[in-house]
């Protein structure tokens, strides 16, 4: 959570989501997949470093990352 907060601060929440919203999205994704919320938060943190991925594109990229990780057997 500290790293998530740090990247949100450094990017000025460029993706268009605050920490609470990201945690809610992450929990929903965790509930729908085999990944735990911590793994999803780490993926969100990495995606947020790409400040050009915003709004619905961020949501799609997050889902695509989960799908690819599932196919590859990684987290």
N, CA, C and O atoms as a Tripos MOL2 file, in Angstrom:
@<TRIPOS>MOLECULE
protein
  300   299    75     0     0
PROTEIN
NO_CHARGES

@<TRIPOS>ATOM
      1 N           0.8270   -1.1940    0.0000 N.3       1 UNK1
      2 CA          0.0000    0.0000    0.0000 C.3       1 UNK1
      3 C           0.8680    1.2530    0.0000 C.2       1 UNK1
      4 O           0.4960    2.2670   -0.5900 O.2       1 UNK1
      5 N           2.0140    1.1870    0.6540 N.am      2 UNK2
      6 CA          2.9040    2.3460    0.6810 C.3       2 UNK2
      7 C           3.4470    2.6500   -0.7170 C.2       2 UNK2
      8 O           3.5340    3.8110   -1.1150 O.2       2 UNK2
      9 N           3.8100    1.6050   -1.4560 N.am      3 UNK3
     10 CA          4.3150    1.8140   -2.8120 C.3       3 UNK3
     11 C           3.2080    2.3220   -3.7200 C.2       3 UNK3
     12 O           3.4470    3.1700   -4.5800 O.2       3 UNK3
     13 N           2.0090    1.8100   -3.5350 N.am      4 UNK4
     14 CA          0.8680    2.2840   -4.3160 C.3       4 UNK4
     15 C           0.6350    3.7670   -4.0480 C.2       4 UNK4
     16 O           0.4480    4.5480   -4.9810 O.2       4 UNK4
     17 N           0.6470    4.1520   -2.7830 N.am      5 UNK5
     18 CA          0.4560    5.5520   -2.4240 C.3       5 UNK5
     19 C           1.5670    6.4240   -3.0140 C.2       5 UNK5
     20 O           1.3080    7.5340   -3.4810 O.2       5 UNK5
     21 N           2.7930    5.9210   -2.9900 N.am      6 UNK6
     22 CA          3.9260    6.6890   -3.5140 C.3       6 UNK6
     23 C           3.8110    6.9210   -5.0140 C.2       6 UNK6
     24 O           4.0640    8.0280   -5.4910 O.2       6 UNK6
     25 N           3.4320    5.8900   -5.7610 N.am      7 UNK7
     26 CA          3.3160    6.0650   -7.2090 C.3       7 UNK7
     27 C           2.1220    6.9550   -7.5510 C.2       7 UNK7
     28 O           2.1790    7.7140   -8.5180 O.2       7 UNK7
     29 N           1.0580    6.8730   -6.7820 N.am      8 UNK8
     30 CA         -0.0740    7.7690   -7.0050 C.3       8 UNK8
     31 C           0.3400    9.2190   -6.7880 C.2       8 UNK8
     32 O          -0.0360   10.1080   -7.5520 O.2       8 UNK8
     33 N           1.1180    9.4420   -5.7330 N.am      9 UNK9
     34 CA          1.5830   10.8040   -5.4480 C.3       9 UNK9
     35 C           2.5340   11.2930   -6.5310 C.2       9 UNK9
     36 O           2.4250   12.4290   -6.9920 O.2       9 UNK9
     37 N           3.4610   10.4390   -6.9340 N.am     10 UNK10
     38 CA          4.4620   10.8700   -7.9160 C.3      10 UNK10
     39 C           3.8720   11.1150   -9.3000 C.2      10 UNK10
     40 O           4.4050   11.9140  -10.0700 O.2      10 UNK10
     41 N           2.7810   10.4360   -9.6160 N.am     11 UNK11
     42 CA          2.1480   10.6290  -10.9260 C.3      11 UNK11
     43 C           0.9690   11.5930  -10.8520 C.2      11 UNK11
     44 O           0.3500   11.8870  -11.8740 O.2      11 UNK11
     45 N           0.6530   12.0850   -9.6650 N.am     12 UNK12
     46 CA         -0.4830   12.9850   -9.5210 C.3      12 UNK12
     47 C          -1.8010   12.2990   -9.8520 C.2      12 UNK12
     48 O          -2.7300   12.9180  -10.3700 O.2      12 UNK12
     49 N          -1.8620   10.9990   -9.5410 N.am     13 UNK13
     50 CA         -3.0540   10.1800   -9.8420 C.3      13 UNK13
     51 C          -3.4390   10.2920  -11.3120 C.2      13 UNK13
     52 O          -4.6170   10.4010  -11.6510 O.2      13 UNK13
     53 N          -2.4260   10.2620  -12.1830 N.am     14 UNK14
     54 CA         -2.6390   10.4410  -13.6210 C.3      14 UNK14
     55 C          -3.5930    9.4170  -14.2170 C.2      14 UNK14
     56 O          -4.2690    9.7100  -15.2030 O.2      14 UNK14
     57 N          -3.6620    8.2340  -13.6450 N.am     15 UNK15
     58 CA         -4.5510    7.1910  -14.1830 C.3      15 UNK15
     59 C          -6.0190    7.5360  -13.9620 C.2      15 UNK15
     60 O          -6.9020    6.9660  -14.6040 O.2      15 UNK15
     61 N          -6.2740    8.4710  -13.0510 N.am     16 UNK16
     62 CA         -7.6510    8.8850  -12.8030 C.3      16 UNK16
     63 C          -8.3220    8.1630  -11.6560 C.2      16 UNK16
     64 O          -9.5400    8.2410  -11.4960 O.2      16 UNK16
     65 N          -7.5360    7.4590  -10.8550 N.am     17 UNK17
     66 CA         -8.0810    6.7060   -9.7270 C.3      17 UNK17
     67 C          -7.2970    7.0310   -8.4640 C.2      17 UNK17
     68 O          -6.0890    7.2650   -8.5160 O.2      17 UNK17
     69 N          -7.9880    7.0450   -7.3340 N.am     18 UNK18
     70 CA         -7.3000    7.2150   -6.0550 C.3      18 UNK18
     71 C          -7.0620    5.8410   -5.4350 C.2      18 UNK18
     72 O          -7.4880    4.8260   -5.9850 O.2      18 UNK18
     73 N          -6.3910    5.8110   -4.3050 N.am     19 UNK19
     74 CA         -6.0200    4.5380   -3.6860 C.3      19 UNK19
     75 C          -7.2420    3.7150   -3.3070 C.2      19 UNK19
     76 O          -7.2510    2.4990   -3.4970 O.2      19 UNK19
     77 N          -8.2590    4.3520   -2.7800 N.am     20 UNK20
     78 CA         -9.4740    3.6200   -2.4030 C.3      20 UNK20
     79 C         -10.1180    2.9660   -3.6240 C.2      20 UNK20
     80 O         -10.5330    1.8090   -3.5650 O.2      20 UNK20
     81 N         -10.2010    3.6930   -4.7100 N.am     21 UNK21
     82 CA        -10.7870    3.1380   -5.9370 C.3      21 UNK21
     83 C          -9.9580    1.9730   -6.4670 C.2      21 UNK21
     84 O         -10.5050    0.9600   -6.9020 O.2      21 UNK21
     85 N          -8.6400    2.1210   -6.4290 N.am     22 UNK22
     86 CA         -7.7720    1.0440   -6.8930 C.3      22 UNK22
     87 C          -7.9010   -0.1870   -5.9980 C.2      22 UNK22
     88 O          -7.9070   -1.3150   -6.4910 O.2      22 UNK22
     89 N          -8.0020    0.0250   -4.6900 N.am     23 UNK23
     90 CA         -8.1820   -1.1060   -3.7860 C.3      23 UNK23
     91 C          -9.5010   -1.8200   -4.0500 C.2      23 UNK23
     92 O          -9.5620   -3.0490   -3.9960 O.2      23 UNK23
     93 N         -10.5520   -1.0650   -4.3340 N.am     24 UNK24
     94 CA        -11.8460   -1.6720   -4.6530 C.3      24 UNK24
     95 C         -11.7570   -2.4700   -5.9560 C.2      24 UNK24
     96 O         -12.2620   -3.5890   -6.0390 O.2      24 UNK24
     97 N         -11.1120   -1.8870   -6.9720 N.am     25 UNK25
     98 CA        -10.9260   -2.6040   -8.2370 C.3      25 UNK25
     99 C         -10.0940   -3.8650   -8.0240 C.2      25 UNK25
    100 O         -10.3970   -4.9280   -8.5650 O.2      25 UNK25
    101 N          -9.0540   -3.7230   -7.2360 N.am     26 UNK26
    102 CA         -8.1790   -4.8600   -6.9630 C.3      26 UNK26
    103 C          -8.9040   -5.9730   -6.2380 C.2      26 UNK26
    104 O          -8.7060   -7.1470   -6.5530 O.2      26 UNK26
    105 N          -9.7330   -5.6300   -5.2800 N.am     27 UNK27
    106 CA        -10.4760   -6.6500   -4.5440 C.3      27 UNK27
    107 C         -11.4810   -7.3440   -5.4600 C.2      27 UNK27
    108 O         -11.6560   -8.5600   -5.3860 O.2      27 UNK27
    109 N         -12.1370   -6.5730   -6.3210 N.am     28 UNK28
    110 CA        -13.0810   -7.1670   -7.2730 C.3      28 UNK28
    111 C         -12.3580   -8.1330   -8.2120 C.2      28 UNK28
    112 O         -12.8740   -9.2080   -8.5170 O.2      28 UNK28
    113 N         -11.1680   -7.7520   -8.6690 N.am     29 UNK29
    114 CA        -10.3950   -8.6250   -9.5350 C.3      29 UNK29
    115 C          -9.9200   -9.8650   -8.7750 C.2      29 UNK29
    116 O          -9.9190  -10.9680   -9.3210 O.2      29 UNK29
    117 N          -9.5220   -9.6840   -7.5350 N.am     30 UNK30
    118 CA         -9.1110  -10.8270   -6.7070 C.3      30 UNK30
    119 C         -10.2730  -11.7980   -6.5110 C.2      30 UNK30
    120 O         -10.0820  -13.0140   -6.5340 O.2      30 UNK30
    121 N         -11.4580  -11.2670   -6.3210 N.am     31 UNK31
    122 CA        -12.6350  -12.1200   -6.1360 C.3      31 UNK31
    123 C         -12.9800  -12.8990   -7.4000 C.2      31 UNK31
    124 O         -13.5660  -13.9800   -7.3270 O.2      31 UNK31
    125 N         -12.6190  -12.3540   -8.5580 N.am     32 UNK32
    126 CA        -12.9760  -12.9690   -9.8340 C.3      32 UNK32
    127 C         -11.8580  -13.8260  -10.4310 C.2      32 UNK32
    128 O         -12.0540  -14.4770  -11.4570 O.2      32 UNK32
    129 N         -10.6850  -13.8270   -9.7890 N.am     33 UNK33
    130 CA         -9.5400  -14.5720  -10.3220 C.3      33 UNK33
    131 C          -8.9060  -15.3970   -9.2190 C.2      33 UNK33
    132 O          -9.3950  -15.4360   -8.0900 O.2      33 UNK33
    133 N          -7.8050  -16.0590   -9.5640 N.am     34 UNK34
    134 CA         -7.0600  -16.8410   -8.5800 C.3      34 UNK34
    135 C          -5.9800  -16.0220   -7.8880 C.2      34 UNK34
    136 O          -5.2370  -16.5500   -7.0590 O.2      34 UNK34
    137 N          -5.8850  -14.7370   -8.2190 N.am     35 UNK35
    138 CA         -4.8420  -13.8900   -7.6490 C.3      35 UNK35
    139 C          -5.3180  -13.2310   -6.3640 C.2      35 UNK35
    140 O          -6.4950  -12.9000   -6.2190 O.2      35 UNK35
    141 N          -4.3840  -13.0450   -5.4290 N.am     36 UNK36
    142 CA         -4.7520  -12.3620   -4.1880 C.3      36 UNK36
    143 C          -4.6300  -10.8540   -4.3690 C.2      36 UNK36
    144 O          -4.0070  -10.3690   -5.3130 O.2      36 UNK36
    145 N          -5.2340  -10.1360   -3.4500 N.am     37 UNK37
    146 CA         -5.2630   -8.6720   -3.5460 C.3      37 UNK37
    147 C          -3.8580   -8.0690   -3.5270 C.2      37 UNK37
    148 O          -3.6160   -7.0560   -4.1820 O.2      37 UNK37
    149 N          -2.9420   -8.6710   -2.7930 N.am     38 UNK38
    150 CA         -1.5700   -8.1620   -2.7500 C.3      38 UNK38
    151 C          -0.8810   -8.2340   -4.0990 C.2      38 UNK38
    152 O          -0.1840   -7.3010   -4.4960 O.2      38 UNK38
    153 N          -1.0730   -9.3380   -4.8040 N.am     39 UNK39
    154 CA         -0.4940   -9.4800   -6.1460 C.3      39 UNK39
    155 C          -1.0890   -8.4590   -7.0980 C.2      39 UNK39
    156 O          -0.3840   -7.8820   -7.9260 O.2      39 UNK39
    157 N          -2.3750   -8.2440   -6.9740 N.am     40 UNK40
    158 CA         -3.0310   -7.2760   -7.8500 C.3      40 UNK40
    159 C          -2.5550   -5.8650   -7.5380 C.2      40 UNK40
    160 O          -2.3580   -5.0650   -8.4530 O.2      40 UNK40
    161 N          -2.3690   -5.5460   -6.2640 N.am     41 UNK41
    162 CA         -1.8600   -4.2210   -5.9000 C.3      41 UNK41
    163 C          -0.4690   -4.0070   -6.4680 C.2      41 UNK41
    164 O          -0.1530   -2.9130   -6.9360 O.2      41 UNK41
    165 N           0.3700   -5.0410   -6.4330 N.am     42 UNK42
    166 CA          1.7110   -4.9120   -7.0120 C.3      42 UNK42
    167 C           1.6260   -4.6730   -8.5180 C.2      42 UNK42
    168 O           2.3900   -3.8730   -9.0590 O.2      42 UNK42
    169 N           0.7090   -5.3560   -9.1970 N.am     43 UNK43
    170 CA          0.5330   -5.1450  -10.6300 C.3      43 UNK43
    171 C           0.0050   -3.7400  -10.9050 C.2      43 UNK43
    172 O           0.4570   -3.0750  -11.8370 O.2      43 UNK43
    173 N          -0.9440   -3.2920  -10.1000 N.am     44 UNK44
    174 CA         -1.4580   -1.9280  -10.2700 C.3      44 UNK44
    175 C          -0.3430   -0.9080  -10.1080 C.2      44 UNK44
    176 O          -0.2480    0.0480  -10.8780 O.2      44 UNK44
    177 N           0.4950   -1.1140   -9.1100 N.am     45 UNK45
    178 CA          1.5970   -0.1950   -8.8480 C.3      45 UNK45
    179 C           2.5250   -0.1160  -10.0510 C.2      45 UNK45
    180 O           2.9680    0.9690  -10.4280 O.2      45 UNK45
    181 N           2.8210   -1.2640  -10.6550 N.am     46 UNK46
    182 CA          3.6760   -1.2800  -11.8440 C.3      46 UNK46
    183 C           2.9970   -0.5650  -13.0070 C.2      46 UNK46
    184 O           3.6380    0.2220  -13.7040 O.2      46 UNK46
    185 N           1.7190   -0.8240  -13.2240 N.am     47 UNK47
    186 CA          0.9950   -0.1790  -14.3250 C.3      47 UNK47
    187 C           0.9080    1.3280  -14.1480 C.2      47 UNK47
    188 O           0.9730    2.0750  -15.1250 O.2      47 UNK47
    189 N           0.7640    1.7740  -12.9190 N.am     48 UNK48
    190 CA          0.6310    3.2070  -12.6590 C.3      48 UNK48
    191 C           1.8800    3.9920  -13.0370 C.2      48 UNK48
    192 O           1.8120    5.2020  -13.2520 O.2      48 UNK48
    193 N           3.0210    3.3080  -13.1200 N.am     49 UNK49
    194 CA          4.2510    3.9700  -13.5300 C.3      49 UNK49
    195 C           4.1690    4.4430  -14.9800 C.2      49 UNK49
    196 O           4.9100    5.3380  -15.3860 O.2      49 UNK49
    197 N           3.2650    3.8430  -15.7600 N.am     50 UNK50
    198 CA          3.0410    4.2520  -17.1450 C.3      50 UNK50
    199 C           1.9090    5.2640  -17.1360 C.2      50 UNK50
    200 O           0.7440    4.8970  -17.2830 O.2      50 UNK50
    201 N           2.2400    6.5150  -16.9680 N.am     51 UNK51
    202 CA          1.2270    7.5480  -16.7420 C.3      51 UNK51
    203 C           0.3340    7.8100  -17.9510 C.2      51 UNK51
    204 O          -0.6270    8.5730  -17.8510 O.2      51 UNK51
    205 N           0.6320    7.1980  -19.0780 N.am     52 UNK52
    206 CA         -0.2250    7.3340  -20.2550 C.3      52 UNK52
    207 C          -1.3790    6.3470  -20.2640 C.2      52 UNK52
    208 O          -2.2760    6.4540  -21.1010 O.2      52 UNK52
    209 N          -1.3730    5.3820  -19.3420 N.am     53 UNK53
    210 CA         -2.4630    4.4090  -19.2480 C.3      53 UNK53
    211 C          -3.4570    4.9660  -18.2400 C.2      53 UNK53
    212 O          -3.2180    4.9270  -17.0330 O.2      53 UNK53
    213 N          -4.5630    5.4800  -18.7390 N.am     54 UNK54
    214 CA         -5.5100    6.1910  -17.8790 C.3      54 UNK54
    215 C          -6.9380    5.6870  -18.0800 C.2      54 UNK54
    216 O          -7.2680    5.0810  -19.0990 O.2      54 UNK54
    217 N          -7.7620    5.9550  -17.0910 N.am     55 UNK55
    218 CA         -9.1840    5.6660  -17.1770 C.3      55 UNK55
    219 C          -9.4780    4.2330  -17.5490 C.2      55 UNK55
    220 O          -8.9200    3.3000  -16.9720 O.2      55 UNK55
    221 N         -10.3670    4.0620  -18.5260 N.am     56 UNK56
    222 CA        -10.7910    2.7300  -18.9410 C.3      56 UNK56
    223 C          -9.6200    1.9140  -19.4860 C.2      56 UNK56
    224 O          -9.6040    0.6900  -19.3540 O.2      56 UNK56
    225 N          -8.6450    2.5800  -20.0950 N.am     57 UNK57
    226 CA         -7.4690    1.8630  -20.5850 C.3      57 UNK57
    227 C          -6.6930    1.2360  -19.4310 C.2      57 UNK57
    228 O          -6.1290    0.1530  -19.5850 O.2      57 UNK57
    229 N          -6.6550    1.9010  -18.2770 N.am     58 UNK58
    230 CA         -5.9970    1.3270  -17.1070 C.3      58 UNK58
    231 C          -6.7350    0.0650  -16.6690 C.2      58 UNK58
    232 O          -6.1130   -0.9580  -16.3820 O.2      58 UNK58
    233 N          -8.0530    0.1420  -16.6210 N.am     59 UNK59
    234 CA         -8.8620   -1.0180  -16.2120 C.3      59 UNK59
    235 C          -8.6200   -2.1790  -17.1720 C.2      59 UNK59
    236 O          -8.4540   -3.3190  -16.7380 O.2      59 UNK59
    237 N          -8.5990   -1.8950  -18.4700 N.am     60 UNK60
    238 CA         -8.3610   -2.9340  -19.4740 C.3      60 UNK60
    239 C          -6.9500   -3.5140  -19.3530 C.2      60 UNK60
    240 O          -6.7620   -4.7240  -19.4780 O.2      60 UNK60
    241 N          -5.9750   -2.6620  -19.1150 N.am     61 UNK61
    242 CA         -4.5890   -3.1310  -18.9740 C.3      61 UNK61
    243 C          -4.4350   -4.0050  -17.7420 C.2      61 UNK61
    244 O          -3.7110   -5.0000  -17.7680 O.2      61 UNK61
    245 N          -5.1070   -3.6400  -16.6760 N.am     62 UNK62
    246 CA         -5.0740   -4.4260  -15.4440 C.3      62 UNK62
    247 C          -5.6570   -5.8170  -15.7050 C.2      62 UNK62
    248 O          -5.0930   -6.8190  -15.2650 O.2      62 UNK62
    249 N          -6.7690   -5.8780  -16.4110 N.am     63 UNK63
    250 CA         -7.3880   -7.1700  -16.7420 C.3      63 UNK63
    251 C          -6.4970   -7.9780  -17.6800 C.2      63 UNK63
    252 O          -6.3540   -9.1900  -17.5190 O.2      63 UNK63
    253 N          -5.9030   -7.3060  -18.6550 N.am     64 UNK64
    254 CA         -5.0150   -7.9870  -19.5930 C.3      64 UNK64
    255 C          -3.8040   -8.5730  -18.8630 C.2      64 UNK64
    256 O          -3.3640   -9.6790  -19.1760 O.2      64 UNK64
    257 N          -3.2720   -7.8400  -17.9000 N.am     65 UNK65
    258 CA         -2.1390   -8.3400  -17.1220 C.3      65 UNK65
    259 C          -2.5390   -9.5800  -16.3270 C.2      65 UNK65
    260 O          -1.7740  -10.5420  -16.2520 O.2      65 UNK65
    261 N          -3.7200   -9.5650  -15.7410 N.am     66 UNK66
    262 CA         -4.2040  -10.7290  -14.9870 C.3      66 UNK66
    263 C          -4.4100  -11.9180  -15.9180 C.2      66 UNK66
    264 O          -4.0530  -13.0450  -15.5760 O.2      66 UNK66
    265 N          -4.9830  -11.6720  -17.0870 N.am     67 UNK67
    266 CA         -5.2070  -12.7510  -18.0500 C.3      67 UNK67
    267 C          -3.8880  -13.3620  -18.5070 C.2      67 UNK67
    268 O          -3.7550  -14.5830  -18.5910 O.2      67 UNK67
    269 N          -2.9040  -12.4930  -18.8040 N.am     68 UNK68
    270 CA         -1.6090  -12.9970  -19.2610 C.3      68 UNK68
    271 C          -0.9100  -13.7790  -18.1530 C.2      68 UNK68
    272 O          -0.3250  -14.8300  -18.4120 O.2      68 UNK68
    273 N          -0.9650  -13.2820  -16.9380 N.am     69 UNK69
    274 CA         -0.3390  -13.9900  -15.8260 C.3      69 UNK69
    275 C          -0.9840  -15.3510  -15.6170 C.2      69 UNK69
    276 O          -0.2900  -16.3290  -15.3370 O.2      69 UNK69
    277 N          -2.3000  -15.4240  -15.7480 N.am     70 UNK70
    278 CA         -3.0040  -16.6970  -15.5920 C.3      70 UNK70
    279 C          -2.5770  -17.6750  -16.6840 C.2      70 UNK70
    280 O          -2.3320  -18.8490  -16.4070 O.2      70 UNK70
    281 N          -2.4890  -17.1950  -17.9130 N.am     71 UNK71
    282 CA         -2.0830  -18.0600  -19.0260 C.3      71 UNK71
    283 C          -0.6440  -18.5540  -18.8620 C.2      71 UNK71
    284 O          -0.3190  -19.6800  -19.2380 O.2      71 UNK71
    285 N           0.2070  -17.7030  -18.3000 N.am     72 UNK72
    286 CA          1.6120  -18.0590  -18.1550 C.3      72 UNK72
    287 C           1.9130  -18.7830  -16.8370 C.2      72 UNK72
    288 O           3.0250  -19.2630  -16.6170 O.2      72 UNK72
    289 N           0.9080  -18.8510  -15.9760 N.am     73 UNK73
    290 CA          1.0990  -19.5360  -14.6960 C.3      73 UNK73
    291 C           1.9550  -18.7390  -13.7150 C.2      73 UNK73
    292 O           2.6510  -19.3160  -12.8790 O.2      73 UNK73
    293 N           1.9000  -17.4100  -13.8210 N.am     74 UNK74
    294 CA          2.6690  -16.5510  -12.9240 C.3      74 UNK74
    295 C           1.7060  -15.6320  -12.1730 C.2      74 UNK74
    296 O           0.4880  -15.7320  -12.3250 O.2      74 UNK74
    297 N           2.2670  -14.7410  -11.3670 N.am     75 UNK75
    298 CA          1.4120  -13.7590  -10.7090 C.3      75 UNK75
    299 C           1.8520  -12.3600  -11.0650 C.2      75 UNK75
    300 O           1.2520  -11.3890  -10.6050 O.2      75 UNK75
@<TRIPOS>BOND
     1     1     2 1
     2     2     3 1
     3     3     4 2
     4     3     5 am
     5     5     6 1
     6     6     7 1
     7     7     8 2
     8     7     9 am
     9     9    10 1
    10    10    11 1
    11    11    12 2
    12    11    13 am
    13    13    14 1
    14    14    15 1
    15    15    16 2
    16    15    17 am
    17    17    18 1
    18    18    19 1
    19    19    20 2
    20    19    21 am
    21    21    22 1
    22    22    23 1
    23    23    24 2
    24    23    25 am
    25    25    26 1
    26    26    27 1
    27    27    28 2
    28    27    29 am
    29    29    30 1
    30    30    31 1
    31    31    32 2
    32    31    33 am
    33    33    34 1
    34    34    35 1
    35    35    36 2
    36    35    37 am
    37    37    38 1
    38    38    39 1
    39    39    40 2
    40    39    41 am
    41    41    42 1
    42    42    43 1
    43    43    44 2
    44    43    45 am
    45    45    46 1
    46    46    47 1
    47    47    48 2
    48    47    49 am
    49    49    50 1
    50    50    51 1
    51    51    52 2
    52    51    53 am
    53    53    54 1
    54    54    55 1
    55    55    56 2
    56    55    57 am
    57    57    58 1
    58    58    59 1
    59    59    60 2
    60    59    61 am
    61    61    62 1
    62    62    63 1
    63    63    64 2
    64    63    65 am
    65    65    66 1
    66    66    67 1
    67    67    68 2
    68    67    69 am
    69    69    70 1
    70    70    71 1
    71    71    72 2
    72    71    73 am
    73    73    74 1
    74    74    75 1
    75    75    76 2
    76    75    77 am
    77    77    78 1
    78    78    79 1
    79    79    80 2
    80    79    81 am
    81    81    82 1
    82    82    83 1
    83    83    84 2
    84    83    85 am
    85    85    86 1
    86    86    87 1
    87    87    88 2
    88    87    89 am
    89    89    90 1
    90    90    91 1
    91    91    92 2
    92    91    93 am
    93    93    94 1
    94    94    95 1
    95    95    96 2
    96    95    97 am
    97    97    98 1
    98    98    99 1
    99    99   100 2
   100    99   101 am
   101   101   102 1
   102   102   103 1
   103   103   104 2
   104   103   105 am
   105   105   106 1
   106   106   107 1
   107   107   108 2
   108   107   109 am
   109   109   110 1
   110   110   111 1
   111   111   112 2
   112   111   113 am
   113   113   114 1
   114   114   115 1
   115   115   116 2
   116   115   117 am
   117   117   118 1
   118   118   119 1
   119   119   120 2
   120   119   121 am
   121   121   122 1
   122   122   123 1
   123   123   124 2
   124   123   125 am
   125   125   126 1
   126   126   127 1
   127   127   128 2
   128   127   129 am
   129   129   130 1
   130   130   131 1
   131   131   132 2
   132   131   133 am
   133   133   134 1
   134   134   135 1
   135   135   136 2
   136   135   137 am
   137   137   138 1
   138   138   139 1
   139   139   140 2
   140   139   141 am
   141   141   142 1
   142   142   143 1
   143   143   144 2
   144   143   145 am
   145   145   146 1
   146   146   147 1
   147   147   148 2
   148   147   149 am
   149   149   150 1
   150   150   151 1
   151   151   152 2
   152   151   153 am
   153   153   154 1
   154   154   155 1
   155   155   156 2
   156   155   157 am
   157   157   158 1
   158   158   159 1
   159   159   160 2
   160   159   161 am
   161   161   162 1
   162   162   163 1
   163   163   164 2
   164   163   165 am
   165   165   166 1
   166   166   167 1
   167   167   168 2
   168   167   169 am
   169   169   170 1
   170   170   171 1
   171   171   172 2
   172   171   173 am
   173   173   174 1
   174   174   175 1
   175   175   176 2
   176   175   177 am
   177   177   178 1
   178   178   179 1
   179   179   180 2
   180   179   181 am
   181   181   182 1
   182   182   183 1
   183   183   184 2
   184   183   185 am
   185   185   186 1
   186   186   187 1
   187   187   188 2
   188   187   189 am
   189   189   190 1
   190   190   191 1
   191   191   192 2
   192   191   193 am
   193   193   194 1
   194   194   195 1
   195   195   196 2
   196   195   197 am
   197   197   198 1
   198   198   199 1
   199   199   200 2
   200   199   201 am
   201   201   202 1
   202   202   203 1
   203   203   204 2
   204   203   205 am
   205   205   206 1
   206   206   207 1
   207   207   208 2
   208   207   209 am
   209   209   210 1
   210   210   211 1
   211   211   212 2
   212   211   213 am
   213   213   214 1
   214   214   215 1
   215   215   216 2
   216   215   217 am
   217   217   218 1
   218   218   219 1
   219   219   220 2
   220   219   221 am
   221   221   222 1
   222   222   223 1
   223   223   224 2
   224   223   225 am
   225   225   226 1
   226   226   227 1
   227   227   228 2
   228   227   229 am
   229   229   230 1
   230   230   231 1
   231   231   232 2
   232   231   233 am
   233   233   234 1
   234   234   235 1
   235   235   236 2
   236   235   237 am
   237   237   238 1
   238   238   239 1
   239   239   240 2
   240   239   241 am
   241   241   242 1
   242   242   243 1
   243   243   244 2
   244   243   245 am
   245   245   246 1
   246   246   247 1
   247   247   248 2
   248   247   249 am
   249   249   250 1
   250   250   251 1
   251   251   252 2
   252   251   253 am
   253   253   254 1
   254   254   255 1
   255   255   256 2
   256   255   257 am
   257   257   258 1
   258   258   259 1
   259   259   260 2
   260   259   261 am
   261   261   262 1
   262   262   263 1
   263   263   264 2
   264   263   265 am
   265   265   266 1
   266   266   267 1
   267   267   268 2
   268   267   269 am
   269   269   270 1
   270   270   271 1
   271   271   272 2
   272   271   273 am
   273   273   274 1
   274   274   275 1
   275   275   276 2
   276   275   277 am
   277   277   278 1
   278   278   279 1
   279   279   280 2
   280   279   281 am
   281   281   282 1
   282   282   283 1
   283   283   284 2
   284   283   285 am
   285   285   286 1
   286   286   287 1
   287   287   288 2
   288   287   289 am
   289   289   290 1
   290   290   291 1
   291   291   292 2
   292   291   293 am
   293   293   294 1
   294   294   295 1
   295   295   296 2
   296   295   297 am
   297   297   298 1
   298   298   299 1
   299   299   300 2
@<TRIPOS>SUBSTRUCTURE
     1 UNK1         2 RESIDUE 1 A UNK
     2 UNK2         6 RESIDUE 1 A UNK
     3 UNK3        10 RESIDUE 1 A UNK
     4 UNK4        14 RESIDUE 1 A UNK
     5 UNK5        18 RESIDUE 1 A UNK
     6 UNK6        22 RESIDUE 1 A UNK
     7 UNK7        26 RESIDUE 1 A UNK
     8 UNK8        30 RESIDUE 1 A UNK
     9 UNK9        34 RESIDUE 1 A UNK
    10 UNK10       38 RESIDUE 1 A UNK
    11 UNK11       42 RESIDUE 1 A UNK
    12 UNK12       46 RESIDUE 1 A UNK
    13 UNK13       50 RESIDUE 1 A UNK
    14 UNK14       54 RESIDUE 1 A UNK
    15 UNK15       58 RESIDUE 1 A UNK
    16 UNK16       62 RESIDUE 1 A UNK
    17 UNK17       66 RESIDUE 1 A UNK
    18 UNK18       70 RESIDUE 1 A UNK
    19 UNK19       74 RESIDUE 1 A UNK
    20 UNK20       78 RESIDUE 1 A UNK
    21 UNK21       82 RESIDUE 1 A UNK
    22 UNK22       86 RESIDUE 1 A UNK
    23 UNK23       90 RESIDUE 1 A UNK
    24 UNK24       94 RESIDUE 1 A UNK
    25 UNK25       98 RESIDUE 1 A UNK
    26 UNK26      102 RESIDUE 1 A UNK
    27 UNK27      106 RESIDUE 1 A UNK
    28 UNK28      110 RESIDUE 1 A UNK
    29 UNK29      114 RESIDUE 1 A UNK
    30 UNK30      118 RESIDUE 1 A UNK
    31 UNK31      122 RESIDUE 1 A UNK
    32 UNK32      126 RESIDUE 1 A UNK
    33 UNK33      130 RESIDUE 1 A UNK
    34 UNK34      134 RESIDUE 1 A UNK
    35 UNK35      138 RESIDUE 1 A UNK
    36 UNK36      142 RESIDUE 1 A UNK
    37 UNK37      146 RESIDUE 1 A UNK
    38 UNK38      150 RESIDUE 1 A UNK
    39 UNK39      154 RESIDUE 1 A UNK
    40 UNK40      158 RESIDUE 1 A UNK
    41 UNK41      162 RESIDUE 1 A UNK
    42 UNK42      166 RESIDUE 1 A UNK
    43 UNK43      170 RESIDUE 1 A UNK
    44 UNK44      174 RESIDUE 1 A UNK
    45 UNK45      178 RESIDUE 1 A UNK
    46 UNK46      182 RESIDUE 1 A UNK
    47 UNK47      186 RESIDUE 1 A UNK
    48 UNK48      190 RESIDUE 1 A UNK
    49 UNK49      194 RESIDUE 1 A UNK
    50 UNK50      198 RESIDUE 1 A UNK
    51 UNK51      202 RESIDUE 1 A UNK
    52 UNK52      206 RESIDUE 1 A UNK
    53 UNK53      210 RESIDUE 1 A UNK
    54 UNK54      214 RESIDUE 1 A UNK
    55 UNK55      218 RESIDUE 1 A UNK
    56 UNK56      222 RESIDUE 1 A UNK
    57 UNK57      226 RESIDUE 1 A UNK
    58 UNK58      230 RESIDUE 1 A UNK
    59 UNK59      234 RESIDUE 1 A UNK
    60 UNK60      238 RESIDUE 1 A UNK
    61 UNK61      242 RESIDUE 1 A UNK
    62 UNK62      246 RESIDUE 1 A UNK
    63 UNK63      250 RESIDUE 1 A UNK
    64 UNK64      254 RESIDUE 1 A UNK
    65 UNK65      258 RESIDUE 1 A UNK
    66 UNK66      262 RESIDUE 1 A UNK
    67 UNK67      266 RESIDUE 1 A UNK
    68 UNK68      270 RESIDUE 1 A UNK
    69 UNK69      274 RESIDUE 1 A UNK
    70 UNK70      278 RESIDUE 1 A UNK
    71 UNK71      282 RESIDUE 1 A UNK
    72 UNK72      286 RESIDUE 1 A UNK
    73 UNK73      290 RESIDUE 1 A UNK
    74 UNK74      294 RESIDUE 1 A UNK
    75 UNK75      298 RESIDUE 1 A UNK
